[in-house]
Amino acid sequence: MRNTKQRDCIFDIVNSSYNHLNAYQVYDIAKEVIPNISLGTVYRNLASLENEGAIQVIMVDGVKHYDKIIPHYHFVCKKCLKIIDIFDLDIPKLKKHNGNLVDDYEIVLKGICENCQKEDNYGIKRK
């Protein structure tokens, strides 16, 4: 797919965000830059960028969230669905497994985030 103003804008939004945006969030930000951009254009460009390996996808509760391509892992809270970047996980890079060449893999840790651990069953924050 050729580079267009819309594609460049969407790529820049994903790569400059510290959040893990879904397509609607990317669309809302893109509309501020290109007011006439359509949600379909955002979806098509996100899919194209994903297929080319230019951005990565984290699937949470059936929703795709988009992230920049930098070496890191993710933690997903099973309670609030927050995605947290992890940069300090020391896992050796696999090159081969059972005779298969490995060129990429994903690791997603799942559990309860710090904030949700402080809440009781009713969502009330405790110290």
Helices and strands as residue ranges (DSSP letters): H 5-16, H 23-33, H 39-51, E 56-60, E 63-67, E 73-77, E 83-86, E 96-97, E 100-101, E 108-111, H 114-117
